[in-house]
Amino acid sequence: MTQVPDWLDTLAAQAQRTRVPRYMRPPAGRGRAAAVLMLFGEGPHGPDVLLIQRSTRGRRHAGQPAFPGGGVDPEDGGPIEAALREAEEETGLDPRGVHVLCALSELYLNHSDNRVTPVIAWWREPSAVHAASPDEVDSVERVPIAELVDPDNRIMLRHPSGMAGPAFRVRGMLVWGFTAMVLDSVLREGGLERPWDATRVEDLPPEVLDLAR
């Protein structure tokens, strides 16, 4: 069992104070409630965060790296319970070893019409993880924070619409879109970000775009 480290307490506190961009504020009466689990732990290569690679057979966000998560069901009792349930279903983790620090403000995703609540947690008793739901998840990775903040692994990714956002190349994955935006914000607000070249812009690969449609 490991205690919550100071850096994560600071990160969670700062993340709660971060203002939601206007374009991601949930419209009144719209969107399905959803939640994702931002699970940090102490891995073999230092502090890390749990990510999944969604199945290419999925209906939405196919093939994309993401935080474990999904829709909030009526029996969940809220986004925290939903995030833990979905993480268990998708990765096989034992939720009893997870200490939840906080739930952040809802973020609206127009593409999927979801109101997503990120839940920040500490893996005080890590358990084995794997692609527990093959129809939804292709693989599970504990990605070291050191790799995420490495400037060599950071780029801006440009969508055909002309919009560009932060992205990460880690563990053979291209982390982009909502997941990359949340990671970028949380790592920056938590004081973990290292200086990187935000003028390094690449186009979103066509094969990635095709899966996302």
N, C-alpha and C positions, 0 to 999 in steps of 0.2 A: 504494500500500500504506500502511495506517495502523496504528499501534501501538495496543494495547489501552489505552484511557484509564483514568486512575486511578479514576474513578467506577465503572467497570464492574468493575474488580478488587475494589473495596470491596463492590459489590453482590453479586458472586459469593461472596465470602468470608462475608458476612453471611447470604446465602441458605442456604449449606451448614450454618450453625449453627442455622437455624430448626427448631424441633421440629414434627413432623407432628401435626396434631390427631388425637385418638384416633379420631374417626369416619372418618378417611381413612387409617388404618393398614391395610395389606392383611391380610385374614384368612388364616390358614395354609392353603395348598393351594388357594386360590381365585384366580380372575382370570387374564385373558390379559395377558401382558407387552406393553406399548406404550411409546412414547416420543414426546415433542414437542420441537421445536426453538425455543427462545427466542433468536432471532437479533437482536442489537443491532448497529446500524451508525451511521455518520455520514452523514445525508442532507442534502438541500437546505435543510431547516428545522431542522437540528440533530440531536442524537441521536434515533434512532428504533428501532422494533421491528417485525419482519415479522409480519403477520397475514393470514389467508385468510378469505374468506367461503365457508363450505361450501355446496355445491349444495343447492337445495331438493328435488332428486330423490334425495338420499342416503338411506341406510337408517337411519343414526343421526346424531343431532346435525344434522339437516337445517337448512340456512339459517343456522346459527350461525357467528359469527366465532370463530376458533380459531387456535392456533399450528399450523404445519405439523406433521404427524406421523401416526402410525398404529401398527399392530401390529409387534412384533419378530418377524421371520422367522428360522428356524433358521440360514440362511446369513448373517445379519447379523453375528453375533458379539457382539451386545450392543446396549443401547439407544442408544449414541452413533451407531453405524453405521446403525441403523434410523432415527433422527431425521434424519440427513443424507440417507439414501436417499429417505425419504418427502418431505422438503423439495424435493429435486431433482425427484421425480416430480410433485409438486403445483404447484410454482412455476417450475420450469425453472432454478433457481439453479445456479451452478457450485460444488460442495462444496469444490473446491480453494482457493477464496477464503475459506473459513470456518475460523476458529480457535476450537476448543472449549476453554472454560475449565473446565467441571466438569459433572458429572451430579448432580442433587439426589436426595433420597430418594424412593422410590416413593410414589405417592398412589393410593389405591383409589377407583374410581368405581363405586358400587353399581349405578347405572342401567344402565351398559354392561358391568359385570363386568370392568373393565380395571384393571390395575396400571400406572399411568403414571409414567414417569421423565422429568421436565423436564430438558432439556440446555441450559445457558447457553453462548452462543457470541458471538464478535465477527466482524463482516463486514469482514475486513481488505482484501479486494478485491471490492467489490460487483459483481454481475453483473445483467443485465436479468432481470426476473421478470414472470410473467404466469400466467393460469389455464391451466397446462399439462395438467391432467387435467379437462376440462369436465364429466365425469360426477361428479366429486367436488368440484370447486372452481368457484365462480362468479366470484370476483375475488380479487386480491392487493393488499394495501396496506402501504406503509411508514408506520406511524403514529408521528408525532413524540412523544417523551416529554413535551414541553411541553404537548401537547394532552391526554395521558392524566392528567397531574397538575393540569390546570386545574380548579379547584373547580367551575366552571360546567358541566363535562362529567361530574361525578360524582354518582351517586345510589345509594341502596339500592333493590334490586328485590325485591319480595315475591312469592313463589310461592303458588299457591292453598292449598298445605299449611300456610301460615302462616310458613314459614321465609323469611328475608330475607338477601340477600347483596349485596356490592358490585357495581356495574356502571358502565360508561363509555359515554357517547354521543360517538363520534368518527368522522369521515369517513363520516357517514351510516350507521354501524353501531351497533347496541346490543350491546356486549360484556358478557356475563353468564356465570353458571354457573362451571364449572371454570376457564376461561380468565381471567375477571375476578378470581376468587379468587387465582389464582397471581400475576397482575399486581399486584394490590393488595398481596399479601404481599411480593413481591420489591421493588417500588418503595418500600414502607415500610421494609423492613429495609435497603435500600440508601441510605436517607437522602434519597431524591428526592421523597417525598410532600410535598404542600403541604396545609395545613389545609383541610378541607372539611366541609360540613354533612351528617353521617351521619344526621340526623333527616329528611332529605329522602327520603321513601319513596314509591315508585310501585309499582303492581301490574304483574306481568308481562303484557304485551299478549297477548290471546287468540290472535292470529294467530301469535305467536312460540311460545306454548305448544303450539299445534296441530302446528307443524312439529317440535317437540322430542319429541313422543310417538312 
